[in-house]
């Protein structure tokens, strides 16, 4: 019998006590004593500075696109672009499938970006180059993130990086320059290329308002760890997050793009898990897990199978000229890397691995730090990352070491509440897998639908 009690799970976690439950693991073996969260009082669960900001971005996209924020924010799609697939439409199509494997195929075909979508995004980026070239003497616009790494959904934001090739120190100005001061030479274009990210992005906001009639005037500056300028372009129907060049964001994109091409199962699993988290409400906003962290959960899981499905990131970096010397769009170098990388001997299907993912994390000891660089994990008390900068590893309820920035916790920005929701939804998925009726085709809410549409009130 499955013994889940939500109140006990959440209250015990809050008090720092161990929480246990009984169920069968994915090999069918009865497990009697499973520690769900490590003993750690709430007061010591850290939050990164981004969570301390006073404003929220909730509802901003509706205001930017539609002119007003609805009284109640809809929850019918995991993305907010007009071409995003409504959840009800997705579930309706999944219900018609004859097997879980066909559900997985349908899920990917419906939600994944098409060549036409990618062409539209490329055209959008090219449209930014002309107004920027009026003011910046030398720059490059680069797409990164979900829209480029192979894990994007229809309607997802476009993540864009601006590189101004400034190798010197930042210039500190008293105020953000006006467009006219640059045109008349009062502020040189060389000075523009050396402004801080904050000044650069706020100056670009002026450019967009002046030269881009398709950009809604409601432009949001987010003062996060990596500052972002968020805006909406009606012509291309794209929400854009523009940032100044951040090399680790580009490396992260390149890594995921390489992994998607190295093993298709990673790409499919990551999409399903990211959708599960986004629609579940614990991935995607500033107090939640970010999509990259959830992708790395999948990487860690695949690395730690008895027959690893993915190699360590250390091995990948050593073999990959694409990661060491290339850029995000360097397809030729990527293909060259793939020819020399060994394929995994793990022959499990995506369907089998998806099931294992939930049972793996239901029993994972979250007092450990996940180390993707070495395909391992280590107790938090023994974790001493090599210090390569002034950055300090911020411990949280879930700890994932960035494979490129070893002193950075990728999941450190997830709030206490998001971590609780993540773990509780893992348990709900395990419960669904033990109900054979939910895996019989044509049954209401069967297969993937039973994972996406969780019903907390039904937990016994």
KAQUI-V44565 format. One record per run of one state. SS is the DSSP state (~ for helix, > for strand, _ for the rest). FROM is the first residue (numbers start at 1). LEN is the number of residues. If there is no record, write none. Layout:
BEGIN
ss:SS from:FROM len:LEN
ss:SS from:FROM len:LEN
END
This chain:
BEGIN
ss:_ from:1 len:5
ss:~ from:6 len:10
ss:_ from:16 len:7
ss:> from:23 len:2
ss:_ from:25 len:5
ss:> from:30 len:2
ss:_ from:32 len:10
ss:~ from:42 len:3
ss:_ from:45 len:4
ss:~ from:49 len:4
ss:_ from:53 len:7
ss:~ from:60 len:7
ss:_ from:67 len:20
ss:~ from:87 len:9
ss:_ from:96 len:4
ss:~ from:100 len:12
ss:> from:112 len:1
ss:_ from:113 len:2
ss:~ from:115 len:19
ss:_ from:134 len:6
ss:> from:140 len:5
ss:_ from:145 len:1
ss:~ from:146 len:4
ss:_ from:150 len:3
ss:> from:153 len:1
ss:_ from:154 len:4
ss:> from:158 len:6
ss:_ from:164 len:7
ss:> from:171 len:1
ss:_ from:172 len:7
ss:~ from:179 len:5
ss:_ from:184 len:5
ss:~ from:189 len:4
ss:_ from:193 len:2
ss:> from:195 len:1
ss:_ from:196 len:1
ss:~ from:197 len:15
ss:_ from:212 len:3
ss:> from:215 len:1
ss:_ from:216 len:4
ss:> from:220 len:3
ss:_ from:223 len:5
ss:> from:228 len:6
ss:_ from:234 len:4
ss:> from:238 len:7
ss:_ from:245 len:2
ss:~ from:247 len:16
ss:_ from:263 len:1
ss:~ from:264 len:17
ss:_ from:281 len:2
ss:> from:283 len:1
ss:_ from:284 len:5
ss:> from:289 len:1
ss:_ from:290 len:1
ss:~ from:291 len:13
ss:_ from:304 len:9
ss:~ from:313 len:7
ss:_ from:320 len:1
ss:~ from:321 len:5
ss:_ from:326 len:5
ss:~ from:331 len:10
ss:_ from:341 len:9
ss:~ from:350 len:13
ss:_ from:363 len:5
ss:> from:368 len:4
ss:_ from:372 len:4
ss:> from:376 len:4
ss:~ from:380 len:3
ss:_ from:383 len:17
ss:> from:400 len:2
ss:_ from:402 len:7
ss:> from:409 len:1
ss:_ from:410 len:6
ss:~ from:416 len:18
ss:_ from:434 len:2
ss:~ from:436 len:4
ss:_ from:440 len:8
ss:~ from:448 len:5
ss:_ from:453 len:3
ss:~ from:456 len:3
ss:_ from:459 len:2
END
